[in-house]
Amino acid sequence: MGGYILKRLAYAVPVIIGLSIIVFGIMAAIPGSTALAILGSFATPENVERVNRELGLDLPIWQQYFVWVGNILQGDFGHSYILRRPVLDEILERFSATLILAGASLILCSIFGILAGVVSAVRQFGWTDRIVTFFVLIGISTPAFWLGLLFILIFAVQLRVLPASGMYAVYGGGDLPDLLRHLILPAVTLAIVATGVIARLTRAAMLEVLRQDYVRTARAKGLDERKVIYRHAFKAALVSIIPVIGIQAGFVMGGAVYIETVFQWPGIGAMLVNAISTRDIILVQGGVLLVATTYVLINLLTDVAQALLDPRLKT
């Protein structure tokens, strides 16, 4: 297993390097002057030249990239001129909030998606299967940001049982119950689409396994139906389900950008939106690179978990 992990890590390195090139290239290609955006009304030619020199923007683009990467390898993500604080400090503070939201959403969509998929497969063509399929298709087809606004209207404005925005109450709180109350609406909203995807693919994986000969043999031996489904069929189907969960982990990380905007959740998604609007390029580069690297590492963990369930994948 150690050799397999090292091999997967070796594959991840060029992917991260490629991501860094893409992120840097896209940010560098954005029209306009970063120095002008930073200086605003103080943008005299002398000040613009000074800021370009301080940020290294007067260097050729390839030199700017290597300087940026070299600083990151030393733990220096740069300094945000808009927020006037180190980029790494801002990213880590915001990223922790995003991990809470994305982690809660991933747990919800994994539990309910797998449960719905297994029940739908076991009750194939029955009323349960049809009801689950109906709600799954609605969840997949409905835009998450629209659901978020609808949930705010129902639960925050009309019923007034849940807060509409933020991570903690502005008038105090700050404890775990307060966090959970604020987490419910954005986490559920972000999890709905991913739940539908996981449910559909779990159903397909379970149906394929349930048709296998060894499952028929287990039933022919008189083994209890629950043991057949959960001990034999479900365990085998997990090999196909885990990669789907890994992909949805990336989805909830990306979806956090607009969900955090809708619910004013103080995560990295809201940070990136504000940084792009103020042209805080250094902050955008660091934030996008961290999110992309996290997604690569999640895929690595997914591959390792899949290999643990199916040793044939290690070869």
C-alpha positions in Angstrom: 0.0 0.0 0.0 2.9 2.4 0.7 4.2 2.0 -2.8 0.8 2.6 -4.2 0.4 5.8 -2.2 3.8 7.1 -3.3 2.9 6.4 -6.9 -0.3 8.3 -6.6 1.6 11.2 -5.0 4.0 11.2 -7.8 1.1 11.5 -10.3 -0.3 14.4 -8.2 2.8 16.5 -8.4 2.6 17.3 -12.2 -1.1 17.9 -11.8 -0.5 20.5 -9.1 2.3 22.1 -11.2 -0.1 22.3 -14.1 -2.7 23.9 -11.9 -0.3 26.5 -10.7 0.6 27.4 -14.3 -3.1 27.6 -15.3 -4.1 29.7 -12.3 -1.1 32.1 -12.7 -1.7 32.4 -16.5 -5.4 33.2 -16.1 -4.8 35.8 -13.5 -2.0 37.4 -15.6 -4.3 37.4 -18.7 -7.0 39.5 -17.0 -7.1 42.9 -18.6 -6.3 46.0 -16.6 -3.6 47.1 -14.3 -3.3 45.7 -10.8 -1.3 48.7 -9.7 -4.1 51.1 -10.8 -6.7 48.9 -9.0 -4.6 49.1 -5.8 -3.7 52.8 -5.9 -7.1 54.1 -7.1 -7.0 57.9 -6.9 -3.4 57.9 -5.9 -2.3 56.3 -9.2 0.4 58.7 -10.4 2.9 57.3 -12.8 5.5 57.3 -10.1 3.3 55.3 -7.7 2.2 52.9 -10.5 5.9 52.2 -11.3 6.7 51.7 -7.6 3.9 49.2 -7.0 4.7 47.3 -10.2 8.3 47.1 -9.0 7.3 45.9 -5.5 5.0 43.3 -6.9 7.4 42.2 -9.5 5.0 43.1 -12.3 7.7 44.8 -14.3 9.4 41.4 -14.8 8.7 39.1 -17.8 5.7 36.8 -17.2 7.8 33.6 -16.9 10.0 35.2 -14.2 6.9 36.4 -12.3 5.7 32.8 -12.3 8.9 31.4 -10.9 9.2 34.1 -8.3 5.6 33.4 -7.2 6.1 29.6 -7.0 9.4 30.1 -5.2 7.8 32.2 -2.6 4.9 29.7 -2.1 7.4 26.9 -1.6 8.8 28.9 1.3 5.3 29.5 2.7 5.0 33.1 1.5 1.8 33.5 -0.5 2.3 37.3 -0.8 0.6 40.2 0.8 -2.9 41.5 0.1 -2.7 45.2 -0.7 -6.5 45.5 -0.4 -6.9 43.7 3.0 -3.4 44.8 4.2 -2.6 41.4 5.7 -0.6 38.3 4.6 -2.5 36.2 1.9 -1.8 32.9 3.7 -3.4 34.2 7.0 -6.6 35.3 5.2 -6.8 32.1 3.1 -6.4 29.8 6.2 -9.0 31.8 8.1 -11.5 31.7 5.3 -10.7 28.1 4.3 -11.6 26.8 7.7 -15.1 28.2 7.3 -15.3 26.6 3.8 -14.2 23.2 5.2 -17.0 23.3 7.8 -19.6 24.1 5.1 -18.2 21.6 2.5 -17.6 18.9 5.1 -21.1 19.1 6.5 -22.6 19.1 2.9 -20.4 16.1 1.9 -21.5 14.1 5.0 -25.2 14.9 4.3 -25.1 14.1 0.6 -23.1 10.9 1.2 -25.4 9.5 3.9 -28.7 10.4 2.2 -27.4 9.7 -1.4 -26.2 6.2 -0.5 -29.2 5.4 1.5 -31.6 6.6 -1.3 -29.6 4.7 -3.9 -29.6 1.4 -2.0 -33.3 1.6 -1.2 -34.1 2.5 -4.8 -32.1 -0.5 -6.1 -33.5 -3.0 -3.6 -37.0 -1.8 -4.4 -36.4 -1.6 -8.2 -39.6 -0.6 -10.2 -41.6 -0.3 -7.0 -43.2 2.8 -5.6 -40.3 3.5 -3.4 -38.0 3.4 -6.4 -40.3 5.8 -8.3 -40.6 8.3 -5.4 -36.8 8.3 -4.8 -36.1 8.7 -8.5 -38.6 11.6 -8.7 -37.1 13.6 -5.9 -33.5 12.8 -7.1 -34.3 14.2 -10.5 -35.8 17.3 -9.0 -32.7 17.8 -6.8 -30.3 17.4 -9.8 -32.3 19.7 -12.0 -32.9 22.6 -9.6 -30.2 25.3 -9.4 -28.6 25.4 -6.0 -28.5 29.2 -5.7 -32.3 29.3 -6.4 -32.9 26.7 -3.7 -30.8 28.8 -1.4 -32.9 31.8 -2.0 -36.1 29.8 -1.6 -35.0 28.3 1.7 -34.1 31.8 3.0 -37.6 33.0 2.0 -39.4 30.1 3.7 -37.3 29.3 6.8 -35.7 32.6 7.6 -38.2 35.2 6.4 -41.6 33.5 6.7 -41.2 30.9 9.4 -38.2 32.6 11.1 -36.9 29.4 12.5 -33.4 29.6 11.0 -30.9 32.5 10.3 -30.7 33.8 6.8 -26.9 34.5 6.6 -23.6 34.5 8.4 -21.7 31.8 10.3 -22.5 33.2 13.8 -25.1 35.5 15.2 -24.1 39.2 15.0 -25.4 39.9 18.5 -23.3 37.2 20.3 -23.4 33.5 20.4 -20.4 31.9 18.7 -20.9 28.5 20.3 -21.5 25.2 18.6 -25.4 25.4 18.6 -25.2 28.8 17.1 -22.9 27.5 14.4 -25.1 24.5 13.6 -28.2 26.8 13.3 -26.4 28.9 10.7 -25.0 25.9 9.0 -28.3 24.1 8.3 -29.6 26.1 5.3 -26.3 26.5 3.3 -25.2 22.9 4.0 -28.5 21.4 2.9 -28.7 23.7 -0.1 -25.2 22.7 -1.2 -25.8 19.0 -0.6 -29.0 18.6 -2.6 -27.6 18.3 -6.1 -24.7 16.1 -4.9 -27.2 13.8 -3.1 -29.1 13.3 -6.3 -25.9 12.4 -8.2 -24.7 10.0 -5.5 -28.1 8.4 -5.3 -28.4 7.7 -9.0 -24.9 6.2 -9.3 -25.3 4.2 -6.1 -28.5 2.7 -7.5 -26.7 1.8 -10.7 -23.8 0.2 -8.8 -26.1 -1.8 -6.5 -28.2 -3.1 -9.4 -25.1 -4.3 -11.2 -23.8 -6.1 -8.1 -27.2 -7.6 -7.2 -27.2 -9.3 -10.6 -23.9 -11.0 -9.9 -23.7 -14.8 -9.6 -22.3 -14.8 -6.0 -25.3 -12.7 -4.8 -27.7 -15.3 -6.3 -25.7 -18.0 -4.7 -25.8 -16.3 -1.3 -29.6 -16.1 -1.6 -29.9 -19.7 -2.8 -28.1 -20.8 0.4 -30.8 -19.2 2.4 -28.7 -16.2 3.7 -30.8 -13.5 5.3 -31.7 -10.8 2.7 -30.3 -8.0 4.8 -26.9 -9.7 5.0 -27.0 -10.3 1.3 -27.6 -6.7 0.6 -25.5 -4.9 3.2 -22.7 -7.4 3.8 -22.1 -8.7 0.3 -23.7 -6.4 -2.3 -23.2 -3.0 -0.7 -19.6 -3.7 0.2 -18.9 -4.7 -3.4 -20.7 -1.6 -4.7 -18.7 0.7 -2.5 -15.8 0.3 -4.9 -17.8 2.2 -7.5 -19.5 4.6 -5.1 -16.3 6.0 -3.4 -15.0 7.7 -6.6 -18.4 9.3 -7.0 -18.2 10.7 -3.5 -14.7 12.0 -4.2 -15.9 13.8 -7.3 -18.8 15.3 -5.3 -16.3 16.5 -2.7 -14.8 18.6 -5.5 -18.3 19.8 -6.5 -19.2 21.0 -3.0 -15.9 22.8 -2.8 -16.6 24.6 -6.0 -20.3 25.1 -5.3 -19.3 26.8 -2.0 -18.4 29.9 -4.1 -21.9 30.9 -4.9 -23.6 29.3 -1.9 -21.3 31.3 0.4 -22.3 34.4 -1.6 -26.0 33.7 -1.2 -25.8 33.0 2.5 -23.0 35.4 3.3 -20.9 32.6 4.7 -17.4 33.9 5.5 -15.6 31.2 3.5 -13.0 31.2 0.7 -15.7 31.4 -1.9 -17.0 34.7 -0.7 -13.4 35.8 -0.3 -12.6 35.0 -3.9 -15.7 36.9 -5.2 -14.6 40.0 -3.3 -11.0 39.6 -4.3 -11.9 39.4 -8.0 -14.2 42.4 -7.8 -11.3 44.5 -6.2 -8.7 42.9 -8.5 -6.7 41.5 -5.6 -4.8 39.2 -7.9 -2.4 37.9 -5.3 -5.2 36.8 -3.0 -7.1 35.2 -5.9 -4.1 33.2 -7.0 -3.4 31.9 -3.5 -7.1 31.0 -2.9 -7.7 29.2 -6.2 -4.4 27.3 -5.9 -5.3 26.1 -2.4 -8.8 25.0 -3.5 -7.4 23.2 -6.5 -4.7 21.5 -4.5 -7.2 20.4 -1.9 -9.3 18.8 -4.7 -6.3 16.9 -6.0 -5.6 15.6 -2.4 -9.2 14.5 -2.0 -8.9 12.5 -5.2 -5.7 11.0 -3.9 -7.5 9.9 -0.7 -10.4 8.6 -2.8 -8.0 6.4 -4.8 -6.4 5.1 -1.6 -9.8 4.3 -0.1 -10.9 2.5 -3.3 -7.7 0.5 -3.3 -8.2 -0.6 0.3 -11.6 -2.0 -0.7 -10.4 -3.6 -4.0 -6.7 -4.7 -3.8 -6.8 -5.4 -7.5 -6.6 -1.6 -8.1 -3.1 -1.4 -6.6 -1.5 -3.1 -9.6 
